[in-house]
Amino acid sequence: MFLEKYDPLKNQMVQILDPDGNHKEELLPKEMTDEVVKDLYKQMAFYRMCDTRMHKMQRTGRMGTFAPASGQEAAQLGSEFAIKKTDWVVPAFRELVAMCAHGVPAETFFLFWRGNEAGGSYPADVKVMPPSIPVGSQMVHAVGLSLASKLRNEKDIAVTYFGDGATSEGDFHEAMNFAGVFKTPTIFICQNNQYAISVPRGRQTASETIAQKAIAYGFPGVLVDGNDLFAMYAVTKEAAERARKGEGPTLIEAYTYRLNDHTTSDDSTKYRTKEEVDSWRPRDPLLRLQKYLSKKGIWTEKYEAALQEDLLKRVDEITEKVEATADQTVDSMFDYMFAETTQELEEQKAYLKKMLELEAKK
């Protein structure tokens, strides 16, 4: 319905839940019962708190540089909730919500950004690829995974996440072209958060929408309000059903905004104004769901206070567990590259250990 009705060339955006918490009853997915929405809100609040905690840990030297996800929770959780656990999630570096919602333990995500090798080890049944640091390269991987599923006559699909800046990379066009030609069961989700680090979206592409780029490759593209959990769920569900039927890929442009810096090593005040950021705060996806649940008599300030208290305990436990995890040894820098370590790597490891021993004796 959405893929046929909403034309990206006309800048038509799918929206079910507006910033004031009002919704279009005829478009509300039947799966979004009050209990389901309440649970999804809890999840979003939890991931927001995790994001905030990681930011504080980085500022106090207890976490490495990472990319905050605050403001983009609905774009990730709404789409992830629409797929199956047997599907692949192929993330970039800002996908705290999508990765953890698909099965990666939060403490594992924390460890990854602390530089601990254990942060790259997921449970065996969790179909999530490691975060892709080079911009855009994960899209090619997603197409390969979904092609493999198609060749095996399986019904699993691959969902890949990336930012608006990645659509200016060659990997984006190569992945889209291949997916279109071979009708791979791939969902491309562009989280258009308005900036590629410091470059505003209008300075990197002249397209009216990013969604319309799919037209050149022979498959649907649709513009969605990325801060609308319901719209992201509904459109992704339709795209997933289409992919499973062998009808090929879909490009979803999730129109959203990152409320924090690009990464914790960035200073966004250098390239965007406080007024601009403040203009987006009323569109916060968590605030939008609060208003929706409040109208139904489910959310109250008392409920929120109790929820925040419970979530704080949970995040504190995760933090304690993460910080109690032993630091990596020198061996971990060399032992995970190949199935069998090469002689050259063994020599490098021995040399480094010797230098560290000498340094410790000084």
N, C-alpha and C positions, 0 to 999 in steps of 0.2 A: 504493500500500500504506500508506504513512505517513499520507497525508491522510485515509484512511478509518478507519484503525485507532486513531489517537491523537486523543482527544477533548479539545479545549481547555477545555471546560466542566468536565472532571474533573481539570484540571491535570496531564494526562499529558504527559510530556516525552520527546521522541525522544533517545536516547543510544545510541551504538554503542561509543565509546571512553571509558572512565571515567578519573578523575584519576590512577589508579595504572597506567595504560597497558594495562589489560585490555580486550579487545574481545569483542563478540558476533559470533562467526564467521558465524552465519546471516544477519546483517544487513550484514556488511562488503561494500561495493560491489566488484564484480569488477575495476573499473578501478583500485582501490587496491592495485596490486602493490607489492612492496618498493621497486623503483626509483622508481616514481611518488611514493610516500610520502617517500622520501629526498629527492627533488627538491623536493617541496612544503615539507618541513622547511627546506631550504636557503633557499627563497624567504621563508619566515616569519622566519628568522633574519636575512636581509638587510634585510627591512622593519623589523624591530625595531631593527637597528643604524642604519638611516636615521632612524628616529624619534628615537632617542637622540642622534644627531648634530645633528639639527635643533634639539632641545631645548638642547643645549650652545651652538649657534650663536646661538640667541635670547638666551640668558643672557649672551652676550658681545657683544651688539649687532650680530650679523651676520645676523640673521633676524628677520622680523616675528613678531607674535603668531600662533600656530597651535594647532590642537587635536591633541594627541598621540593615537596609535592603539594604543599598547602595551596588550596584553591582549585586543584584539579582532581579532587576525590571523586566527584560524581562522574566525570569523564571516564575514569578508570574502573570504579566499582560498578557503575551501571552497565558498562560493556562486558566486564568480566562475569557478572551475574547472569548474563544472557547466554553464556556458552557452557560446555560440559567440561568436567575435570579431565576427560580423556583428550581434550583439545590442547594444542600447544599455545603457550603464551611466550611471545618473543619480544622482550622489552628493550628499551633504551636505558638511560641511567636515572630516570626520574619516576620509575614505576614501583615505588613502595607499595601502593595500594593494590595494583593489579597482581603483582607478584605474590604478596602475602595472602591476598584473598583467594588466589589459585592454589595455595598450599605451602608456600615457602614460610617457615616459621619466622616470626618477627625477629627473634634473637639471631637467627642466621643472617638476616638482612643487616642487622646492626654490626655483626662480626665482619661482614664483607667490607663495610666502609671503615672498619678499624684496621683493615689490612691483614686480617686473619684468614689463613687458608681455609679454615673450617666454614667460613662464610660463603664458600663456593660449592659446598656439598649439600645437596638437597635430598629429601627422602626419595626413595627409589620410584615411588608412584606419582611424584609431582612432575608434571610436564611443563617445566619452565626453563627457558634457556638463561644463561648468565647475562647480566646487564651488558649491553654493547656500548662501549665508551666511544669508539670512532663514530662520528655522526652519520647515521643512515645505513650502516653496513648490516644491521639486523634484518632489514626488509628482505634482502636477498636470501638470508637464512630461512626466513619464514616461508618464502615461496618454495624453497627446496624441500622443507618439511611437508608442506601441503601437497607438493607434487608427489612425494613418496607415498603419502596417504592415498592419493588418487590412483597411483600405479598398483597399489596393493588392494584396491577395491574396498578401502576402509571408508568410514564416514567421518573420521576426525578432520578437523580444520586447524588452521594456524591463524592466530590473531597477533599482529605486530603493532607496537606503539612507537610513535616518533613525534618530534616537534615540527613546527612550521619551517624552521631552518633546514631540516633534513630534506624537504621537498626541493631544495635547490642543489642537492647533491646528485651525482650521477647514479648512485646506487638506487635512489628512488625511482628514476625513470627506467633503469634496467629491470628492476623488480616488477614494476607496473607493466612494462611491455611484455615480459615473459609470462606473467600471470594472466594477462589478457589473451595472449596467443594460445596458451595451453589450458586456459580456463581452470586454473588451480583454485582449490577451496581456501582462499586467503582473504582475511579481512584486514585492510590497512586502516589504522586509526591514527589520524593526525591530530594531536592535541595542539591546536593553534592557540598558543598562549600569548600571542601578539609580538613576541620577541625571539630572535635567534641570538641568544646572549644579549648583546647591546643593539643589534640591528632590528629596527621595527619591521613588521611584516611587509609594509608597503615599499620598503627599500630593497627587497630581495625578489619580489615577483610582481608582475603587472596584472596577474589574473584577478578578476573580480572576486573569485572564491578559489580556495585550494581544491574544494570538492570537484570543480569542473575539470580539473586536470585528468580525471579518470576517463572522460569522454574520448580523449585522443587515443586511449588504449583499449577502447571497446567494451567498457563495463561501467556500471552505475557509480555515481558519486553523489553524496548527499551531505548538506550542511546541517549540523545539529547544534542546538544550544548545549554546549558541553558542561554547563553548570546545572543542567536539568537531568537528574538521575533517571526519571521516567522516560524521557526522550532517548537518552543514550541506551537504556535497556531495550526499548521497543525497536529502535532502528537496528541495533546489533543483532537482536533476535531474528529479525527479518533477513538480515544479511547472512546469518549463520544457516538459516533454513534454506536459503537460496544456494549457498555453497554446498551443503550436504546433498542437494538434489542434482549436483553436477552443473549448475548454471554459472559457476565461476566466481571471481572475486568482486569485492566492493570496497570503495574508498569512503570512509566516514571522516568528515572534518568536524572535530569537536571544538566549537568556538568557546574558548575559556580564557583564563588569565592566571598567571603565576603571581601570587601575592608577595612572595619573597624574592630574594636575589636569584640569579641564574644558578649559581652554586655558592657555597660558603666562602669562596675566594673572590667573589664578585661584589661590586658596589653599584647597585642599580640606581642610586641617587644621581649618578653621573650622567645617566641618559634618559631617565623618566622622572616626571614631577610627582610630588606628593599628591597634588590634586588629581592626577590621572589614577594613581593607585587607590585613592579614597573613593573615586567614582565607581570603582569596581567592587568595593567592599559590600555594598548592599546586595550584590549579586552572588555573594558567597554561597556555594552549594549547601553548606551545613545550615546557614541561616535560612535558606529557602525551605529546607525540609522541616526545620523547627516551626516555621510559620504554618506549613501544611499540617503538621501533626497537632499544632496548637489549635487550629480551626476545628479539628476533630476531637478536641478535649483530651488528647493523649500526652502532649508535651506541656510541661509547666516549669517554672523556675525551680520548684522543689524537686521535680523529676530530674532536671538537668544537674542540680547540685549533687544529688545522690549518684547519678551516672558518672560525673566527673570524679567523684571520690572513689568509686569502684575502679574506674579506668586508671586512675593514678596508682592505685595499689598494683594493678597488673603491669603497668609500665615500669614501676619501681622494681618489681620482681625480675622483669626482663633485663633491666639495666644491671642489677646486681649479678645476675647469671652471666651476662656478657662480660662484665669487668672481672669476674672471678675466673674466666676462661684463661688458661695459660697462654702467654705470648708465644708467637711462632719462633722456632729455632732457626739457625742458619740453614739447616738441612732443607727446610721447607721452600727455600728460594730455588733449590735445584731439583728436588725429588719428584716434582709433579709435572715436569715438562714432557718427559718421555716415559714409556712403560719400563724401559731399562736405561738407566743413566749412562751417558757416554763417558769415555775416559777424560775428555776435555772438561766436562762439567765436574767430574770427581776431583780433578786437579785444581779447578777454580775453587771448589768448596773447601778443600784442604788448605789452600792458600789463605782464603778469607778467615777460616777458623784460627789459623796461626797468627794472622795479623791482629785479630780481636783479642787473642790471648796475650799477645805482647802489649797491646794497648791497655789491657786490664791490669798489667803488672806495673804500669807507670805510676 
